[in-house]
Structure formats: C-alpha cells, structure tokens
Amino acid sequence: MASLIEIRDALALQGRLDATQISQQLATPLPLVNAMLSRLEAMGKAMRVTEDPSDCLTGSCKSCPEGKKCVREVWALKA
C-alpha cells in the first residue's frame, strides 16, 4: 500500500503521471490512488492537468463525439 508521500515522490520524480501509471508503479489499487490524489489536490500539493490529444491529425477532436476518449488527465505537483 502506498502512502501520500510515496505518491508525491512519484510525481516529483516523473513530473506528470496519470492515476493508472501511479497505481501500477506503486502496486496500489486505482480507487485508493484516485482518493489520495484528490486529497493531495485538496491540500494544495498536486493539480490535475488535462492534456489535449497530440496525435489528432485534423485538429477537430474537440468537436468529435469520440474526442473525449483521447483526452488524458494527468497529475503534477504544484510549483
């Protein structure tokens, strides 16, 4: 089981990670990782970053009904 400090350290080392990556890296269940990330966000230590899809060739992902599938939510430490 990972702690808040381990999650913070993983973000510090990697820069940006999504919750699934953290879950796999720390061998911790995804719902627990999500809860801890929300707690770090509430404490002002981490922030959600939504990355636009970089592999969209037409640039029309925002109007595409499937466009939300490729939007990735990652986490980073607050500066």
All heavy atoms as a GROMACS GRO file, in nm:
protein
  589
    1MET      N    1   0.084  -0.118   0.000
    1MET     CA    2   0.000   0.000   0.000
    1MET      C    3   0.088   0.124   0.000
    1MET      O    4   0.182   0.134   0.077
    1MET     CB    5  -0.081   0.000   0.127
    1MET     CG    6  -0.230  -0.008   0.128
    1MET     SD    7  -0.328  -0.023  -0.013
    1MET     CE    8  -0.401  -0.179   0.023
    2ALA      N    9   0.057   0.216  -0.084
    2ALA     CA   10   0.134   0.339  -0.096
    2ALA      C   11   0.080   0.444   0.000
    2ALA      O   12  -0.036   0.440   0.042
    2ALA     CB   13   0.126   0.392  -0.238
    3SER      N   14   0.164   0.539   0.033
    3SER     CA   15   0.123   0.650   0.119
    3SER      C   16   0.116   0.776   0.035
    3SER      O   17   0.160   0.779  -0.081
    3SER     CB   18   0.224   0.667   0.233
    3SER     OG   19   0.348   0.710   0.180
    4LEU      N   20   0.063   0.882   0.094
    4LEU     CA   21   0.058   1.012   0.025
    4LEU      C   22   0.198   1.057  -0.013
    4LEU      O   23   0.219   1.113  -0.120
    4LEU     CB   24  -0.009   1.118   0.113
    4LEU     CG   25  -0.160   1.108   0.130
    4LEU    CD1   26  -0.209   1.209   0.231
    4LEU    CD2   27  -0.230   1.128  -0.002
    5ILE      N   28   0.293   1.032   0.074
    5ILE     CA   29   0.430   1.074   0.048
    5ILE      C   30   0.488   1.000  -0.072
    5ILE      O   31   0.558   1.058  -0.156
    5ILE     CB   32   0.517   1.056   0.174
    5ILE    CG1   33   0.470   1.152   0.282
    5ILE    CG2   34   0.665   1.074   0.143
    5ILE    CD1   35   0.531   1.130   0.418
    6GLU      N   36   0.459   0.870  -0.083
    6GLU     CA   37   0.508   0.793  -0.196
    6GLU      C   38   0.447   0.841  -0.328
    6GLU      O   39   0.516   0.847  -0.430
    6GLU     CB   40   0.479   0.645  -0.176
    6GLU     CG   41   0.565   0.581  -0.069
    6GLU     CD   42   0.525   0.439  -0.039
    6GLU    OE1   43   0.405   0.414  -0.018
    6GLU    OE2   44   0.615   0.353  -0.037
    7ILE      N   45   0.321   0.878  -0.324
    7ILE     CA   46   0.257   0.931  -0.445
    7ILE      C   47   0.318   1.066  -0.480
    7ILE      O   48   0.349   1.093  -0.596
    7ILE     CB   49   0.104   0.938  -0.427
    7ILE    CG1   50   0.048   0.796  -0.425
    7ILE    CG2   51   0.040   1.022  -0.538
    7ILE    CD1   52  -0.099   0.786  -0.406
    8ARG      N   53   0.338   1.151  -0.381
    8ARG     CA   54   0.401   1.280  -0.404
    8ARG      C   55   0.542   1.261  -0.462
    8ARG      O   56   0.581   1.330  -0.556
    8ARG     CB   57   0.408   1.361  -0.275
    8ARG     CG   58   0.460   1.503  -0.297
    8ARG     CD   59   0.524   1.560  -0.176
    8ARG     NE   60   0.638   1.477  -0.137
    8ARG     CZ   61   0.688   1.476  -0.016
    8ARG    NH1   62   0.637   1.548   0.079
    8ARG    NH2   63   0.792   1.399   0.013
    9ASP      N   64   0.617   1.167  -0.407
    9ASP     CA   65   0.752   1.141  -0.455
    9ASP      C   66   0.751   1.090  -0.600
    9ASP      O   67   0.838   1.127  -0.680
    9ASP     CB   68   0.823   1.040  -0.365
    9ASP     CG   69   0.858   1.098  -0.229
    9ASP    OD1   70   0.848   1.222  -0.211
    9ASP    OD2   71   0.893   1.019  -0.139
   10ALA      N   72   0.656   1.005  -0.634
   10ALA     CA   73   0.645   0.954  -0.770
   10ALA      C   74   0.619   1.069  -0.868
   10ALA      O   75   0.679   1.075  -0.976
   10ALA     CB   76   0.534   0.849  -0.781
   11LEU      N   77   0.532   1.162  -0.828
   11LEU     CA   78   0.506   1.278  -0.913
   11LEU      C   79   0.629   1.366  -0.924
   11LEU      O   80   0.659   1.421  -1.030
   11LEU     CB   81   0.388   1.359  -0.857
   11LEU     CG   82   0.250   1.295  -0.871
   11LEU    CD1   83   0.145   1.376  -0.797
   11LEU    CD2   84   0.213   1.281  -1.018
   12ALA      N   85   0.702   1.382  -0.815
   12ALA     CA   86   0.823   1.464  -0.816
   12ALA      C   87   0.929   1.404  -0.909
   12ALA      O   88   0.997   1.476  -0.982
   12ALA     CB   89   0.878   1.479  -0.675
   13LEU      N   90   0.941   1.272  -0.909
   13LEU     CA   91   1.041   1.206  -0.991
   13LEU      C   92   1.004   1.202  -1.139
   13LEU      O   93   1.089   1.218  -1.225
   13LEU     CB   94   1.065   1.063  -0.942
   13LEU     CG   95   1.139   1.051  -0.809
   13LEU    CD1   96   1.138   0.905  -0.763
   13LEU    CD2   97   1.282   1.101  -0.824
   14GLN      N   98   0.877   1.179  -1.168
   14GLN     CA   99   0.834   1.160  -1.306
   14GLN      C  100   0.780   1.288  -1.371
   14GLN      O  101   0.765   1.292  -1.492
   14GLN     CB  102   0.726   1.052  -1.314
   14GLN     CG  103   0.772   0.917  -1.264
   14GLN     CD  104   0.876   0.854  -1.353
   14GLN    OE1  105   0.868   0.865  -1.475
   14GLN    NE2  106   0.974   0.789  -1.294
   15GLY      N  107   0.742   1.387  -1.292
   15GLY     CA  108   0.685   1.510  -1.348
   15GLY      C  109   0.535   1.501  -1.359
   15GLY      O  110   0.463   1.558  -1.280
   16ARG      N  111   0.487   1.428  -1.458
   16ARG     CA  112   0.344   1.410  -1.479
   16ARG      C  113   0.313   1.262  -1.494
   16ARG      O  114   0.380   1.192  -1.570
   16ARG     CB  115   0.296   1.482  -1.605
   16ARG     CG  116   0.298   1.630  -1.594
   16ARG     CD  117   0.245   1.691  -1.719
   16ARG     NE  118   0.237   1.836  -1.704
   16ARG     CZ  119   0.180   1.915  -1.790
   16ARG    NH1  120   0.125   1.866  -1.900
   16ARG    NH2  121   0.176   2.045  -1.769
   17LEU      N  122   0.211   1.217  -1.424
   17LEU     CA  123   0.167   1.078  -1.432
   17LEU      C  124   0.015   1.074  -1.427
   17LEU      O  125  -0.048   1.159  -1.364
   17LEU     CB  126   0.220   0.997  -1.314
   17LEU     CG  127   0.370   0.970  -1.307
   17LEU    CD1  128   0.405   0.912  -1.171
   17LEU    CD2  129   0.411   0.874  -1.416
   18ASP      N  130  -0.043   0.974  -1.490
   18ASP     CA  131  -0.186   0.955  -1.471
   18ASP      C  132  -0.206   0.854  -1.357
   18ASP      O  133  -0.113   0.788  -1.314
   18ASP     CB  134  -0.259   0.916  -1.599
   18ASP     CG  135  -0.222   0.781  -1.655
   18ASP    OD1  136  -0.164   0.699  -1.581
   18ASP    OD2  137  -0.253   0.756  -1.772
   19ALA      N  138  -0.326   0.849  -1.308
   19ALA     CA  139  -0.356   0.766  -1.191
   19ALA      C  140  -0.326   0.619  -1.216
   19ALA      O  141  -0.278   0.549  -1.127
   19ALA     CB  142  -0.501   0.785  -1.149
   20THR      N  143  -0.349   0.572  -1.337
   20THR     CA  144  -0.322   0.432  -1.369
   20THR      C  145  -0.173   0.401  -1.360
   20THR      O  146  -0.134   0.296  -1.308
   20THR     CB  147  -0.374   0.398  -1.510
   20THR    OG1  148  -0.513   0.431  -1.516
   20THR    CG2  149  -0.356   0.252  -1.543
   21GLN      N  150  -0.091   0.492  -1.409
   21GLN     CA  151   0.054   0.473  -1.402
   21GLN      C  152   0.100   0.467  -1.256
   21GLN      O  153   0.182   0.383  -1.220
   21GLN     CB  154   0.127   0.586  -1.474
   21GLN     CG  155   0.111   0.583  -1.624
   21GLN     CD  156   0.167   0.708  -1.688
   21GLN    OE1  157   0.150   0.819  -1.638
   21GLN    NE2  158   0.234   0.689  -1.800
   22ILE      N  159   0.047   0.556  -1.174
   22ILE     CA  160   0.083   0.558  -1.032
   22ILE      C  161   0.040   0.428  -0.966
   22ILE      O  162   0.115   0.367  -0.889
   22ILE     CB  163   0.022   0.679  -0.960
   22ILE    CG1  164   0.080   0.809  -1.018
   22ILE    CG2  165   0.045   0.672  -0.810
   22ILE    CD1  166   0.009   0.934  -0.973
   23SER      N  167  -0.081   0.384  -0.997
   23SER     CA  168  -0.134   0.261  -0.940
   23SER      C  169  -0.044   0.142  -0.973
   23SER      O  170  -0.013   0.061  -0.886
   23SER     CB  171  -0.276   0.237  -0.993
   23SER     OG  172  -0.325   0.112  -0.954
   24GLN      N  173  -0.002   0.133  -1.097
   24GLN     CA  174   0.085   0.022  -1.138
   24GLN      C  175   0.223   0.033  -1.077
   24GLN      O  176   0.280  -0.065  -1.030
   24GLN     CB  177   0.095   0.018  -1.290
   24GLN     CG  178  -0.034  -0.023  -1.356
   24GLN     CD  179  -0.029  -0.008  -1.507
   24GLN    OE1  180   0.062   0.052  -1.563
   24GLN    NE2  181  -0.131  -0.061  -1.574
   25GLN      N  182   0.277   0.154  -1.076
   25GLN     CA  183   0.412   0.176  -1.023
   25GLN      C  184   0.422   0.141  -0.875
   25GLN      O  185   0.520   0.084  -0.831
   25GLN     CB  186   0.448   0.324  -1.042
   25GLN     CG  187   0.587   0.350  -1.086
   25GLN     CD  188   0.607   0.498  -1.115
   25GLN    OE1  189   0.560   0.585  -1.040
   25GLN    NE2  190   0.678   0.527  -1.222
   26LEU      N  191   0.319   0.178  -0.800
   26LEU     CA  192   0.323   0.160  -0.655
   26LEU      C  193   0.244   0.038  -0.608
   26LEU      O  194   0.230   0.016  -0.487
   26LEU     CB  195   0.270   0.286  -0.586
   26LEU     CG  196   0.349   0.414  -0.614
   26LEU    CD1  197   0.283   0.532  -0.547
   26LEU    CD2  198   0.494   0.400  -0.571
   27ALA      N  199   0.192  -0.041  -0.702
   27ALA     CA  200   0.114  -0.161  -0.669
   27ALA      C  201   0.005  -0.130  -0.567
   27ALA      O  202  -0.008  -0.194  -0.463
   27ALA     CB  203   0.205  -0.272  -0.619
   28THR      N  204  -0.074  -0.028  -0.600
   28THR     CA  205  -0.181   0.019  -0.513
   28THR      C  206  -0.310   0.023  -0.595
   28THR      O  207  -0.307   0.064  -0.712
   28THR     CB  208  -0.148   0.160  -0.460
   28THR    OG1  209  -0.022   0.154  -0.394
   28THR    CG2  210  -0.252   0.211  -0.364
   29PRO      N  211  -0.423  -0.017  -0.538
   29PRO     CA  212  -0.550  -0.016  -0.614
   29PRO      C  213  -0.583   0.124  -0.667
   29PRO      O  214  -0.562   0.225  -0.598
   29PRO     CB  215  -0.654  -0.060  -0.511
   29PRO     CG  216  -0.576  -0.131  -0.405
   29PRO     CD  217  -0.440  -0.068  -0.403
   30LEU      N  218  -0.633   0.129  -0.789
   30LEU     CA  219  -0.665   0.255  -0.855
   30LEU      C  220  -0.761   0.344  -0.775
   30LEU      O  221  -0.738   0.464  -0.765
   30LEU     CB  222  -0.718   0.229  -0.996
   30LEU     CG  223  -0.744   0.350  -1.084
   30LEU    CD1  224  -0.618   0.435  -1.100
   30LEU    CD2  225  -0.797   0.306  -1.219
   31PRO      N  226  -0.870   0.290  -0.716
   31PRO     CA  227  -0.959   0.377  -0.638
   31PRO      C  228  -0.887   0.445  -0.520
   31PRO      O  229  -0.913   0.562  -0.490
   31PRO     CB  230  -1.068   0.282  -0.587
   31PRO     CG  231  -1.068   0.169  -0.684
   31PRO     CD  232  -0.925   0.154  -0.728
   32LEU      N  233  -0.793   0.374  -0.458
   32LEU     CA  234  -0.716   0.433  -0.348
   32LEU      C  235  -0.623   0.542  -0.400
   32LEU      O  236  -0.611   0.649  -0.338
   32LEU     CB  237  -0.637   0.325  -0.275
   32LEU     CG  238  -0.553   0.371  -0.156
   32LEU    CD1  239  -0.641   0.438  -0.050
   32LEU    CD2  240  -0.479   0.254  -0.096
   33VAL      N  241  -0.560   0.518  -0.514
   33VAL     CA  242  -0.472   0.619  -0.573
   33VAL      C  243  -0.554   0.744  -0.607
   33VAL      O  244  -0.511   0.856  -0.580
   33VAL     CB  245  -0.401   0.563  -0.698
   33VAL    CG1  246  -0.332   0.674  -0.777
   33VAL    CG2  247  -0.301   0.456  -0.658
   34ASN      N  248  -0.672   0.726  -0.668
   34ASN     CA  249  -0.757   0.840  -0.700
   34ASN      C  250  -0.795   0.919  -0.576
   34ASN      O  251  -0.795   1.042  -0.577
   34ASN     CB  252  -0.882   0.795  -0.776
   34ASN     CG  253  -0.852   0.762  -0.920
   34ASN    OD1  254  -0.768   0.824  -0.983
   34ASN    ND2  255  -0.921   0.662  -0.972
   35ALA      N  256  -0.828   0.849  -0.468
   35ALA     CA  257  -0.863   0.917  -0.343
   35ALA      C  258  -0.745   0.995  -0.287
   35ALA      O  259  -0.760   1.108  -0.241
   35ALA     CB  260  -0.913   0.815  -0.241
   36MET      N  261  -0.627   0.935  -0.293
   36MET     CA  262  -0.508   1.004  -0.242
   36MET      C  263  -0.470   1.123  -0.328
   36MET      O  264  -0.427   1.227  -0.276
   36MET     CB  265  -0.392   0.906  -0.229
   36MET     CG  266  -0.409   0.810  -0.114
   36MET     SD  267  -0.255   0.733  -0.069
   36MET     CE  268  -0.278   0.570  -0.128
   37LEU      N  269  -0.486   1.111  -0.459
   37LEU     CA  270  -0.458   1.224  -0.546
   37LEU      C  271  -0.555   1.339  -0.520
   37LEU      O  272  -0.516   1.456  -0.517
   37LEU     CB  273  -0.465   1.181  -0.693
   37LEU     CG  274  -0.348   1.097  -0.742
   37LEU    CD1  275  -0.379   1.037  -0.879
   37LEU    CD2  276  -0.219   1.179  -0.748
   38SER      N  277  -0.681   1.305  -0.495
   38SER     CA  278  -0.780   1.408  -0.461
   38SER      C  279  -0.744   1.476  -0.329
   38SER      O  280  -0.761   1.597  -0.313
   38SER     CB  281  -0.920   1.348  -0.452
   38SER     OG  282  -0.962   1.303  -0.578
   39ARG      N  283  -0.694   1.399  -0.236
   39ARG     CA  284  -0.651   1.454  -0.107
   39ARG      C  285  -0.531   1.547  -0.125
   39ARG      O  286  -0.527   1.655  -0.066
   39ARG     CB  287  -0.617   1.341  -0.009
   39ARG     CG  288  -0.581   1.388   0.127
   39ARG     CD  289  -0.701   1.454   0.195
   39ARG     NE  290  -0.657   1.518   0.317
   39ARG     CZ  291  -0.699   1.636   0.358
   39ARG    NH1  292  -0.790   1.701   0.290
   39ARG    NH2  293  -0.654   1.687   0.469
   40LEU      N  294  -0.434   1.506  -0.206
   40LEU     CA  295  -0.319   1.592  -0.234
   40LEU      C  296  -0.363   1.721  -0.304
   40LEU      O  297  -0.309   1.829  -0.277
   40LEU     CB  298  -0.216   1.519  -0.320
   40LEU     CG  299  -0.132   1.413  -0.248
   40LEU    CD1  300  -0.051   1.332  -0.350
   40LEU    CD2  301  -0.040   1.478  -0.146
   41GLU      N  302  -0.464   1.710  -0.390
   41GLU     CA  303  -0.518   1.828  -0.457
   41GLU      C  304  -0.584   1.922  -0.356
   41GLU      O  305  -0.564   2.044  -0.360
   41GLU     CB  306  -0.617   1.786  -0.565
   41GLU     CG  307  -0.673   1.901  -0.646
   41GLU     CD  308  -0.770   1.854  -0.753
   41GLU    OE1  309  -0.847   1.759  -0.728
   41GLU    OE2  310  -0.766   1.913  -0.861
   42ALA      N  311  -0.661   1.865  -0.264
   42ALA     CA  312  -0.728   1.945  -0.162
   42ALA      C  313  -0.627   2.014  -0.069
   42ALA      O  314  -0.652   2.124  -0.019
   42ALA     CB  315  -0.823   1.858  -0.081
   43MET      N  316  -0.514   1.948  -0.048
   43MET     CA  317  -0.409   2.005   0.037
   43MET      C  318  -0.325   2.110  -0.038
   43MET      O  319  -0.241   2.176   0.022
   43MET     CB  320  -0.316   1.893   0.087
   43MET     CG  321  -0.383   1.797   0.182
   43MET     SD  322  -0.284   1.648   0.212
   43MET     CE  323  -0.134   1.714   0.280
   44GLY      N  324  -0.348   2.123  -0.168
   44GLY     CA  325  -0.273   2.220  -0.247
   44GLY      C  326  -0.136   2.172  -0.289
   44GLY      O  327  -0.050   2.251  -0.326
   45LYS      N  328  -0.113   2.042  -0.287
   45LYS     CA  329   0.018   1.985  -0.322
   45LYS      C  330   0.024   1.935  -0.466
   45LYS      O  331   0.132   1.930  -0.524
   45LYS     CB  332   0.053   1.869  -0.228
   45LYS     CG  333   0.054   1.905  -0.082
   45LYS     CD  334   0.167   1.996  -0.049
   45LYS     CE  335   0.168   2.028   0.100
   45LYS     NZ  336   0.267   2.128   0.133
   46ALA      N  337  -0.088   1.894  -0.522
   46ALA     CA  338  -0.091   1.840  -0.658
   46ALA      C  339  -0.204   1.905  -0.736
   46ALA      O  340  -0.295   1.964  -0.678
   46ALA     CB  341  -0.111   1.688  -0.654
   47MET      N  342  -0.194   1.896  -0.869
   47MET     CA  343  -0.300   1.952  -0.953
   47MET      C  344  -0.325   1.861  -1.073
   47MET      O  345  -0.236   1.791  -1.119
   47MET     CB  346  -0.262   2.092  -1.001
   47MET     CG  347  -0.140   2.096  -1.088
   47MET     SD  348  -0.106   2.266  -1.133
   47MET     CE  349   0.042   2.241  -1.229
   48ARG      N  350  -0.450   1.864  -1.118
   48ARG     CA  351  -0.490   1.789  -1.237
   48ARG      C  352  -0.452   1.871  -1.359
   48ARG      O  353  -0.472   1.992  -1.362
   48ARG     CB  354  -0.641   1.770  -1.243
   48ARG     CG  355  -0.698   1.683  -1.139
   48ARG     CD  356  -0.851   1.686  -1.150
   48ARG     NE  357  -0.911   1.658  -1.023
   48ARG     CZ  358  -0.974   1.546  -0.995
   48ARG    NH1  359  -0.989   1.454  -1.088
   48ARG    NH2  360  -1.024   1.526  -0.877
   49VAL      N  361  -0.402   1.803  -1.460
   49VAL     CA  362  -0.369   1.868  -1.586
   49VAL      C  363  -0.435   1.786  -1.695
   49VAL      O  364  -0.414   1.665  -1.703
   49VAL     CB  365  -0.216   1.873  -1.608
   49VAL    CG1  366  -0.184   1.939  -1.740
   49VAL    CG2  367  -0.147   1.943  -1.492
   50THR      N  368  -0.514   1.851  -1.778
   50THR     CA  369  -0.578   1.782  -1.889
   50THR      C  370  -0.496   1.806  -2.013
   50THR      O  371  -0.476   1.920  -2.054
   50THR     CB  372  -0.723   1.832  -1.910
   50THR    OG1  373  -0.794   1.816  -1.787
   50THR    CG2  374  -0.792   1.756  -2.019
   51GLU      N  375  -0.445   1.699  -2.070
   51GLU     CA  376  -0.363   1.708  -2.190
   51GLU      C  377  -0.450   1.686  -2.312
   51GLU      O  378  -0.523   1.588  -2.321
   51GLU     CB  379  -0.251   1.603  -2.187
   51GLU     CG  380  -0.147   1.628  -2.083
   51GLU     CD  381  -0.035   1.527  -2.088
   51GLU    OE1  382  -0.055   1.417  -2.145
   51GLU    OE2  383   0.072   1.557  -2.034
   52ASP      N  384  -0.440   1.779  -2.407
   52ASP     CA  385  -0.511   1.762  -2.533
   52ASP      C  386  -0.442   1.653  -2.613
   52ASP      O  387  -0.321   1.635  -2.604
   52ASP     CB  388  -0.511   1.892  -2.613
   52ASP     CG  389  -0.604   1.996  -2.554
   52ASP    OD1  390  -0.706   1.956  -2.494
   52ASP    OD2  391  -0.576   2.116  -2.568
   53PRO      N  392  -0.519   1.581  -2.692
   53PRO     CA  393  -0.457   1.474  -2.771
   53PRO      C  394  -0.357   1.531  -2.870
   53PRO      O  395  -0.388   1.623  -2.945
   53PRO     CB  396  -0.575   1.409  -2.841
   53PRO     CG  397  -0.688   1.503  -2.829
   53PRO     CD  398  -0.661   1.592  -2.712
   54SER      N  399  -0.237   1.478  -2.869
   54SER     CA  400  -0.134   1.528  -2.959
   54SER      C  401  -0.131   1.450  -3.090
   54SER      O  402  -0.064   1.491  -3.184
   54SER     CB  403   0.002   1.520  -2.891
   54SER     OG  404   0.028   1.387  -2.855
   55ASP      N  405  -0.202   1.340  -3.095
   55ASP     CA  406  -0.200   1.259  -3.217
   55ASP      C  407  -0.317   1.287  -3.310
   55ASP      O  408  -0.337   1.216  -3.407
   55ASP     CB  409  -0.194   1.110  -3.182
   55ASP     CG  410  -0.311   1.065  -3.098
   55ASP    OD1  411  -0.388   1.151  -3.052
   55ASP    OD2  412  -0.325   0.944  -3.078
   56CYS      N  413  -0.390   1.392  -3.283
   56CYS     CA  414  -0.504   1.428  -3.368
   56CYS      C  415  -0.450   1.500  -3.492
   56CYS      O  416  -0.391   1.607  -3.483
   56CYS     CB  417  -0.601   1.519  -3.293
   56CYS     SG  418  -0.742   1.568  -3.393
   57LEU      N  419  -0.469   1.440  -3.608
   57LEU     CA  420  -0.414   1.496  -3.731
   57LEU      C  421  -0.497   1.610  -3.786
   57LEU      O  422  -0.443   1.700  -3.850
   57LEU     CB  423  -0.402   1.385  -3.837
   57LEU     CG  424  -0.310   1.268  -3.800
   57LEU    CD1  425  -0.316   1.161  -3.906
   57LEU    CD2  426  -0.168   1.317  -3.780
   58THR      N  427  -0.626   1.609  -3.760
   58THR     CA  428  -0.712   1.712  -3.820
   58THR      C  429  -0.735   1.830  -3.726
   58THR      O  430  -0.779   1.935  -3.771
   58THR     CB  431  -0.849   1.653  -3.857
   58THR    OG1  432  -0.913   1.609  -3.737
   58THR    CG2  433  -0.834   1.537  -3.954
   59GLY      N  434  -0.711   1.812  -3.599
   59GLY     CA  435  -0.736   1.920  -3.504
   59GLY      C  436  -0.882   1.936  -3.468
   59GLY      O  437  -0.921   2.033  -3.406
   60SER      N  438  -0.966   1.842  -3.510
   60SER     CA  439  -1.109   1.854  -3.486
   60SER      C  440  -1.156   1.765  -3.372
   60SER      O  441  -1.274   1.734  -3.361
   60SER     CB  442  -1.187   1.820  -3.613
   60SER     OG  443  -1.158   1.687  -3.652
   61CYS      N  444  -1.065   1.724  -3.283
   61CYS     CA  445  -1.101   1.634  -3.174
   61CYS      C  446  -1.203   1.695  -3.079
   61CYS      O  447  -1.283   1.625  -3.020
   61CYS     CB  448  -0.977   1.593  -3.095
   61CYS     SG  449  -0.874   1.475  -3.183
   62LYS      N  450  -1.198   1.826  -3.065
   62LYS     CA  451  -1.288   1.890  -2.968
   62LYS      C  452  -1.434   1.882  -3.012
   62LYS      O  453  -1.523   1.880  -2.930
   62LYS     CB  454  -1.246   2.034  -2.946
   62LYS     CG  455  -1.114   2.039  -2.874
   62LYS     CD  456  -1.072   2.178  -2.844
   62LYS     CE  457  -0.946   2.165  -2.764
   62LYS     NZ  458  -0.850   2.259  -2.771
   63SER      N  459  -1.458   1.877  -3.143
   63SER     CA  460  -1.596   1.867  -3.191
   63SER      C  461  -1.637   1.724  -3.221
   63SER      O  462  -1.753   1.697  -3.248
   63SER     CB  463  -1.614   1.953  -3.316
   63SER     OG  464  -1.529   1.907  -3.419
   64CYS      N  465  -1.544   1.632  -3.216
   64CYS     CA  466  -1.572   1.492  -3.244
   64CYS      C  467  -1.642   1.427  -3.124
   64CYS      O  468  -1.600   1.447  -3.010
   64CYS     CB  469  -1.441   1.419  -3.273
   64CYS     SG  470  -1.457   1.241  -3.288
   65PRO      N  471  -1.749   1.349  -3.144
   65PRO     CA  472  -1.815   1.284  -3.031
   65PRO      C  473  -1.725   1.184  -2.959
   65PRO      O  474  -1.743   1.156  -2.842
   65PRO     CB  475  -1.936   1.213  -3.094
   65PRO     CG  476  -1.914   1.214  -3.240
   65PRO     CD  477  -1.813   1.320  -3.271
   66GLU      N  478  -1.625   1.132  -3.026
   66GLU     CA  479  -1.530   1.041  -2.965
   66GLU      C  480  -1.408   1.115  -2.911
   66GLU      O  481  -1.316   1.055  -2.858
   66GLU     CB  482  -1.484   0.936  -3.067
   66GLU     CG  483  -1.595   0.848  -3.119
   66GLU     CD  484  -1.654   0.759  -3.012
   66GLU    OE1  485  -1.578   0.703  -2.932
   66GLU    OE2  486  -1.777   0.747  -3.008
   67GLY      N  487  -1.405   1.246  -2.925
   67GLY     CA  488  -1.289   1.326  -2.888
   67GLY      C  489  -1.252   1.319  -2.742
   67GLY      O  490  -1.136   1.334  -2.706
   68LYS      N  491  -1.346   1.300  -2.656
   68LYS     CA  492  -1.316   1.294  -2.512
   68LYS      C  493  -1.240   1.169  -2.473
   68LYS      O  494  -1.179   1.165  -2.369
   68LYS     CB  495  -1.446   1.302  -2.431
   68LYS     CG  496  -1.525   1.429  -2.453
   68LYS     CD  497  -1.452   1.549  -2.396
   68LYS     CE  498  -1.535   1.672  -2.416
   68LYS     NZ  499  -1.461   1.793  -2.412
   69LYS      N  500  -1.243   1.067  -2.558
   69LYS     CA  501  -1.172   0.943  -2.528
   69LYS      C  502  -1.021   0.963  -2.524
   69LYS      O  503  -0.952   0.899  -2.448
   69LYS     CB  504  -1.205   0.836  -2.632
   69LYS     CG  505  -1.334   0.766  -2.609
   69LYS     CD  506  -1.346   0.654  -2.708
   69LYS     CE  507  -1.473   0.576  -2.687
   69LYS     NZ  508  -1.486   0.467  -2.783
   70CYS      N  509  -0.971   1.050  -2.611
   70CYS     CA  510  -0.826   1.065  -2.619
   70CYS      C  511  -0.772   1.176  -2.530
   70CYS      O  512  -0.652   1.195  -2.523
   70CYS     CB  513  -0.780   1.082  -2.763
   70CYS     SG  514  -0.879   1.188  -2.865
   71VAL      N  515  -0.858   1.247  -2.460
   71VAL     CA  516  -0.812   1.348  -2.365
   71VAL      C  517  -0.761   1.276  -2.242
   71VAL      O  518  -0.828   1.188  -2.186
   71VAL     CB  519  -0.924   1.446  -2.327
   71VAL    CG1  520  -0.881   1.540  -2.217
   71VAL    CG2  521  -0.967   1.526  -2.449
   72ARG      N  522  -0.640   1.308  -2.200
   72ARG     CA  523  -0.576   1.238  -2.090
   72ARG      C  524  -0.565   1.330  -1.968
   72ARG      O  525  -0.521   1.444  -1.982
   72ARG     CB  526  -0.438   1.194  -2.135
   72ARG     CG  527  -0.382   1.080  -2.058
   72ARG     CD  528  -0.252   1.041  -2.117
   72ARG     NE  529  -0.148   1.094  -2.029
   72ARG     CZ  530  -0.026   1.049  -2.024
   72ARG    NH1  531   0.013   0.958  -2.107
   72ARG    NH2  532   0.060   1.098  -1.939
   73GLU      N  533  -0.606   1.281  -1.853
   73GLU     CA  534  -0.593   1.357  -1.730
   73GLU      C  535  -0.471   1.305  -1.655
   73GLU      O  536  -0.462   1.188  -1.622
   73GLU     CB  537  -0.718   1.341  -1.643
   73GLU     CG  538  -0.712   1.421  -1.517
   73GLU     CD  539  -0.836   1.405  -1.433
   73GLU    OE1  540  -0.840   1.309  -1.355
   73GLU    OE2  541  -0.927   1.487  -1.448
   74VAL      N  542  -0.376   1.395  -1.634
   74VAL     CA  543  -0.254   1.359  -1.562
   74VAL      C  544  -0.242   1.446  -1.438
   74VAL      O  545  -0.313   1.546  -1.423
   74VAL     CB  546  -0.129   1.374  -1.651
   74VAL    CG1  547  -0.130   1.275  -1.765
   74VAL    CG2  548  -0.113   1.515  -1.702
   75TRP      N  549  -0.153   1.408  -1.350
   75TRP     CA  550  -0.132   1.479  -1.225
   75TRP      C  551   0.012   1.529  -1.219
   75TRP      O  552   0.103   1.464  -1.269
   75TRP     CB  553  -0.158   1.385  -1.106
   75TRP     CG  554  -0.303   1.352  -1.094
   75TRP    CD1  555  -0.371   1.253  -1.157
   75TRP    CD2  556  -0.398   1.418  -1.011
   75TRP    NE1  557  -0.502   1.253  -1.120
   75TRP    CE2  558  -0.522   1.353  -1.031
   75TRP    CE3  559  -0.392   1.525  -0.924
   75TRP    CZ2  560  -0.637   1.393  -0.965
   75TRP    CZ3  561  -0.507   1.564  -0.858
   75TRP    CH2  562  -0.628   1.498  -0.879
   76ALA      N  563   0.029   1.645  -1.157
   76ALA     CA  564   0.162   1.702  -1.138
   76ALA      C  565   0.164   1.773  -1.002
   76ALA      O  566   0.060   1.807  -0.948
   76ALA     CB  567   0.192   1.801  -1.250
   77LEU      N  568   0.284   1.793  -0.952
   77LEU     CA  569   0.298   1.869  -0.828
   77LEU      C  570   0.278   2.016  -0.856
   77LEU      O  571   0.315   2.065  -0.964
   77LEU     CB  572   0.436   1.846  -0.765
   77LEU     CG  573   0.463   1.708  -0.710
   77LEU    CD1  574   0.603   1.705  -0.649
   77LEU    CD2  575   0.361   1.669  -0.605
   78LYS      N  576   0.222   2.088  -0.762
   78LYS     CA  577   0.211   2.232  -0.776
   78LYS      C  578   0.346   2.295  -0.750
   78LYS      O  579   0.420   2.251  -0.662
   78LYS     CB  580   0.108   2.288  -0.676
   78LYS     CG  581  -0.031   2.285  -0.728
   78LYS     CD  582  -0.119   2.369  -0.642
   78LYS     CE  583  -0.253   2.387  -0.709
   78LYS     NZ  584  -0.345   2.462  -0.626
   79ALA      N  585   0.373   2.397  -0.823
   79ALA     CA  586   0.503   2.466  -0.807
   79ALA      C  587   0.505   2.553  -0.683
   79ALA      O  588   0.413   2.597  -0.629
   79ALA     CB  589   0.531   2.550  -0.929
   0.00000   0.00000   0.00000
